[in-house]
């Protein structure tokens, strides 16, 4: 599963881990990605989405129908 939110588009960030001796090594900051299943009443089926925690809160606010419309408008298949 890729660390990519289908709704917000949030992806991993990259940077450096800096040790006590100030030596830098590459690291990756992953978003809090969850797989969540929602009932889509207009289609009469469940959809499984890969969402960040912020994406889940967005669906709680705008509703699943509007969220799926946003995802489909971007051309992503559900």
VENRAWO-V892088 format. One record per helix or strand of 2 or more residues. SS is the DSSP state (A for helix, B for strand). FROM is the first residue (numbers start at 1). TO is the last residue. Records with the same first field share a line. If there is no record, write none. Layout:
# VENRAWO-V892088
SS: FROM-TO  FROM-TO
This chain:
# VENRAWO-V892088
B: 13-18  24-29  33-40  45-52
A: 53-62  64-73
